[in-house]
């Protein structure tokens, strides 16, 4: 299996310093603690929620609700929704801080790790086009897998948006979709690929670890979404290894989530989709 350098000629991954000795132990703790505060915690809760749903009956009769109301009063629901979005992005900032302060890579990316992983607007046309193409391909596959999963009884009914109809509902759903794109792609791809590379993990294993982690925090939706997100993780990880840029992945993920959230809010409730 090839090393990172041969797979990512256009990225900065080939100049990563490798962790040695005590550094490896520190990196392991850093990765574990960061994900325990973010998506790793979500994965644990997701497994427990799946077990809870399975203990109640068939998954086909269960429901998974995203973007649920957090208060019966409009102003406080808005405040809670915005606070949830803002604070869920704090682990991204923490990840950047850790990348800057421990085993930083060479060049200007040392002070701006988001640029080192390609989270910037240096290539808006290329990134936008790639993100759109990924969103269309993954979106079509996701709809197909959802239908198959429902037919097989291994996927819950998914309600992408259950917010009440306020003037701020659609903007908040858009922000929520963007939030998921930034959080997941920055940590599960940009950060994790870099840190595992510094630990000397081979690219194939990095791809698999990242993809399984992505699938695990979607397990509360059933086994179908788990498998679908593993496949999505493999595709997104391969793209990152080839291009060394996380921005197309953020755009694709945001488009997928915004389309699902807003589309369901505007059309799904009226047509009974889900």
HELIX and SHEET records of a PDB file:
HELIX    1   1 UNK A    4  UNK A    7  1                                   4    
HELIX    2   2 UNK A   13  UNK A   15  5                                   3    
HELIX    3   3 UNK A   22  UNK A   36  1                                  15    
HELIX    4   4 UNK A   39  UNK A   56  1                                  18    
HELIX    5   5 UNK A   59  UNK A   61  5                                   3    
HELIX    6   6 UNK A   74  UNK A   88  1                                  15    
HELIX    7   7 UNK A   90  UNK A  101  1                                  12    
HELIX    8   8 UNK A  108  UNK A  110  5                                   3    
HELIX    9   9 UNK A  113  UNK A  116  1                                   4    
HELIX   10  10 UNK A  124  UNK A  152  1                                  29    
HELIX   11  11 UNK A  169  UNK A  184  1                                  16    
HELIX   12  12 UNK A  185  UNK A  191  3                                   7    
HELIX   13  13 UNK A  192  UNK A  198  1                                   7    
HELIX   14  14 UNK A  203  UNK A  216  1                                  14    
HELIX   15  15 UNK A  219  UNK A  221  5                                   3    
HELIX   16  16 UNK A  223  UNK A  243  1                                  21    
HELIX   17  17 UNK A  247  UNK A  263  1                                  17    
HELIX   18  18 UNK A  264  UNK A  268  3                                   5    
HELIX   19  19 UNK A  269  UNK A  271  1                                   3    
SHEET    1   A 2 UNK A  63  UNK A  65  0                                        
SHEET    2   A 2 UNK A 157  UNK A 159  1                                        
END                                                                             
